[in-house]
Every structure is written in C-alpha cells, then in structure tokens.
Amino acid sequence: MYVPGLFALPTIDRDEARFAQASRQMFESFALPPEQRTEAHAGGLVVPMVQDRPRLNKPPLIYWLQSASAAALTGGDPSRDAIWMYRVPSLLAALATVLVTWRLGLSMFDPRAAFLAGVMLALCPLFVWEARQARADHVLVACTTAAMWAMWLLWRGAHRRCTVAQTLARADQNPAKRRSTSRQPGPRQGPGVMPAVVLWFAVALGVLTKGPITPMVAALAALLLSALTRNWTWLRAARPILGLAIVAAAIAPWLAMLADRFGLANYLALAYDETIGRAGGAMEGHAGPPGYHLILLIVMFWPGSMLTGVGVWRAWARTIRGLRPWRWRAAAGVRSRRGELFCLCWVLPSWIVFEITATKLPHYVMPLLPALALLTARTLLGASTGRAMAAFSMPARLITGAWLGVTVALGVGVPGACLLLFDDSWGGVFNVALPSTIVALMANAVLAFGAVRSVVRRKPARSMRRAIAMAVVLWIVAIGVVIPHTPSLWATRAVARVLDRLDPAHTRPLATTYREDSVVFATRGRVRLMDSLGSLDEFFAAHPDALAIVRQRELEGRSGLRPLAFVRGFNIGGFQRERLAIVEGPATTPPPRDNEAPPVDPSMPDDPTTTVEPTSFQDGSS
C-alpha cells in the first residue's frame, strides 16, 4: 500500500519540503568537498538548516535518518538525490508501526483482531499519506508504539506474577488445594530487563524525533494504569533509573554540541515556544475547537472508524466503569480485561491533552491510533458473533450511517473527482491513468453498494471487508497513479522544468516572491526568497543576468520585468491555483518594441502547464 506514489509524488509544501531541504544540506555538509561548502552547510550534523536559516523546531533524529537514507541510496553523491530517498525513513517507520501493532494485538486479543487492527491501521488516510512524506510523524508513531508495546509487556508480566502469587497463597491456606497446586509450575519469571531497555530506548528516540510526545503518552498511560488498578509496584520493573540514564545518554551529546554552536538558552526558548506555546495558543493558524480530533476521526481513521466509538465505550463499560478503586477485589477482576484497559489508558489521557491544546492538526493523534485500531477490531469481531450488541444501538447506527457516507464519498467521490483533473496531457496510447480511474470508480461503486447492504443486514465484518477493498483500490489509483501524474496539480514541478530549459547550466542567479519551500528544494537551494517586489528590484540591480519567479498579477503595471514563460498549477501549501511567470530583469536585454513579443526559447516543447505568451504588460493586453 505504501510504495505506489512514493517515487512519483513531487515535493509537498510546506513541511516536507523543509524537512527534505534541511536533510539534504546536512547530507551535503559531510559529502561535499570542503571548497564547495557554503554558509548553508555551517550547521553540519548538529544544527539542521534550510538555506542559511537554522531549523530547530524539531529535534535532529529525523534529519539524521533522512540524510543517512539519501547517502546510502546515492552512494554518497548529493547531486544524485531525489525526494523519495528522504521518504524512506517514513516508509520503514510506517511498516514497523503496523507490524508492532499486529504483534501487540496477538498478545492482547484474538489473532484475528490483531490482524484486522493492523490492516485498518495500514489503510487509514493518515498512515497512507504520511508514509509517503519526508516528515517526522511516522518515526514518532513508530517510537511511541514500540514504547507502549514494551510497557505492555512489563505491566502484563507484573500482573501475572501477582496472580500466581495470590493463587499459591490461597493454596497454602487450603490444604485441600495444596496437593493439586504442588503439581503446578512455580511462579512465572518476570519480563526481564529487555522490555525496560526497549521502553527507554524508544522514549529516547521519540524525544530526539519530536520532543515530549512519546514520554507524555507513555507517562500518562502508566499513571492512569497504576491509579485505576491501585498497583504501583510494576513500575519498578520499568527500571526508571536505568531509563533516565539511557535518555540522558541519547540526548546529552547533541545538546552539548548544540549549546556550543547555537546557545542552549536560545534553544530552550525555542523548545518552550514549540511545546507550551503551541498548547496555549494556535501556531501558524492551525487552530481548532475542543472535539476537533474527534470529529475528524471518522474520516482520518477510515475504513476502521465504523465501530471505533462503540469499541471505546464497550471497553470503558467492561473495565473502568465497573472498577471500584477502593475495593481491591474489583480491581483484581479487571485484570481479565487488561488488554482493553491498557488500550484505554493509552488513548484517553493523551487524547484529552490533544483536544485542549490550542494548536491542532489532524496528524497529532497518530500515536494513539494503534490502540484505537485494537479496540475497534475486537469490537467488530464481537459484533459479528452477536457478543457486542451495543454495535446495533441507536447511537451506533447513527455513527455507522455517517461512516457509510464517508465510505461513499471517499471510495466513489474521490475517483469521480480524479476524472475532473484530466486534460490534454493525459492523451497517448500508453496512458493508464484514465482507464484505471474509470475501473476504480466502477469497482468502488459496486463495493460501496455491498457495504451498505451488509450494514443493513447487520453484518459489520462483511461491510468492513468491502470497505477495506475500496481503500486498497482508492489509494493505489488516486495516490499511486492519478495525483502524481496530473501536471496541473504541481506548480513547482512545472517551474523547475521551465528553469531547466531556460538555464540548463544553472549558472544564472535566481530569486522568487513565490515563497514556497518546494521551490527551494527543486532548485537545490540556489533560489533566494524575496519578501516583495521592492527587494526583487534590489536583487536585479545586484545581479543583472538573474531570473525570477513571480506571480503574474505582480507584473501588472511593471514594464521593467520581461516574462519568458508562464506556468500555471496548484499550490498545495496555500491550497489555491497559481499562475506564475519566469522573468528576467530590465538590464538583461533591451525591452521589446511596441507589438513585439519577448524572446522565447525555441527548445521549449509544448507543455500543458507551461505557456509562453507574447505579452505587453504596459497596457495589460496580449
């Protein structure tokens, strides 16, 4: 599911472009000869940089992984890199997360529930999209899931020892049971030191990936587990002193080098803004009300979101709602549902934190999705055998109806919308995008009809199977075939192709008022980002032979800039259509006479996203 589109998708604005460019410069800082290094490589392996700007709002692990991936796949030659090489760590982290979730489910629930949880997790839109992005989120999710797996082994092992010890104590008090108990094996050994080491290594890697998220999720889950079961002794098995040593050993060397180059006080202030600042106020316009993640869950966790709410409520009813913390016998009984209790403690406190945090983005709750997938899969199997009748209650039917609407909208609506993207560029005998989209639309329409009919007949597992098949068809066709190969969607890719034709040797200085980081990555960092046309005029005064990328509307009323080509496309970062112009300055060549077209590079072939128009902008006529 994750490979189609991995190589073909262009660089996505804005975060992926910034991560990839910072990782590329880190790669170049040790791969280029010393005489070719510039100020942009001054950060080395310690301070990630985008051009000459430090990028320290995220810790360095993701940049190290992406740089190592590009170095391995290019043989150490930065000039041979491509955006997909920086996506490989996210791909591997996504695979690891799905497999760890499956193994965790095997030790908690029925093997069918474990397999189904892994499938639903692998197919949800958040995981499918982020697996193809050169960003830190999937690595963070993999670290968090590994840490929670290790915590589960520690907590389960401690409760097993407690249960066996209580059984032996009762046998000692009852002579009738002593003989039968004597033939039983002794108390099981604890989980050993390895789960504790895995736990703390995962926490350390999570801190190096995205700061406090992994330790927050693990700490809140551990505290809630201990408080609900009134058992704090299992925390000794986690060996917190050893854990602090592991985390300190992983973080301290980088912090020491960073303090030497950037200043520890400056970095701590930046880290405070990225954590407490994001919690207290919306950063970069990413705001949302409480309940934001809950509302988006039905889409972002599709197709697994059909019974997610019922799964959480059912687990609550069977564990926390029936728990009496002041009565130890009730707490002992809850251990028969310890898998569900563990997943709830994994999800609930951290979900509340994400909901009350002012800054919100859909992918923030990704570290909690493995637990939701396990609870959903267990409930789905129970509903299919008649053991989870709450799945057919009135609230559950309303949620299932909304899920069916999302199923039809995504499974059928997205392929239908893809048909609207086609233009003349899709012609040709060997083009498979159009027929594959038509086939996907027809197949998903049939599967959607079957999913609706199965829900009506109270067969949720059969409906889920059809939705899973729809998701497979949808993501392979939409992300693997249609979106990467639709020229009108990618303004920056078209700009890069035009620049290659206008300046094949890449020797002319380059500036842009189109401030998207994908342009920086596409031009290998040689473009200068300008705040306004005034600063662009100063750039042309210093570099008479330069080229510039501007929006076409910025040329109105300006006779000094000579357009060489126009590019139209979609700006994903700003979510708007763009019409850009590649221009050169007034001192490059004499301005054209009246009714005379500016010169055009005759080597430029026809391109549906590139137009070269004889335009005189003095009076706005063409």
Secondary structure, 3 states (H helix, E strand, C coil): CCCCCCCCCCCCCCHHHHHHHHHHHHHHHHHCCHHHCCHHHCCCCCCCEECCEECCCCCCHHHHHHHHHHHHHHCCCHHHCCHHHHHHHHHHHHHHHHHHHHHHHHHHCCHHHHHHHHHHHHHCHHHHHHCCCCCCHHHHHHHHHHHHHHHHHHHHHHHHHHHHHHHHHHHHHCHHHHHHHHCCCCCCCCCCCHHHHHHHHHHHHHHHHHCCHHHHHHHHHHHHHHHHHCCCHHHHHHCHHHHHHHHHHHHHHHHHHHHHHCCHHHHHHHHHHHHHHHHHCCCCCCECCCCHHHHHHHHHCCCHHHCHHHHHHHHHHHCCCCCCCCCHHHHHHHHHHHHHHHHHHHHHHHHHHHHHCCECCHHHHHHHHHHHHHHHHHHHHHHHCCCCHHHHCHHHHHHHHHHHHHHHHHHHHHHHHHHCCCCHHHCCCCCCHHHHHHHHHHHHHHHHHHHHHHHHCCCHHHHHHHHHHHHHHHHHHHHHHHCCCCHHHCHHHHHHHHHHHHCCCCCCCEEECCCCHHHHHHCCCCEEECCCHHHHHHHHHHCCCCEEEEEHHHHCCCCCCEEEEEEEEEECCCCEEEEEEEEECCCCCCCCCCCCCCCCCCCCCCECCEECCCCECCCCEC
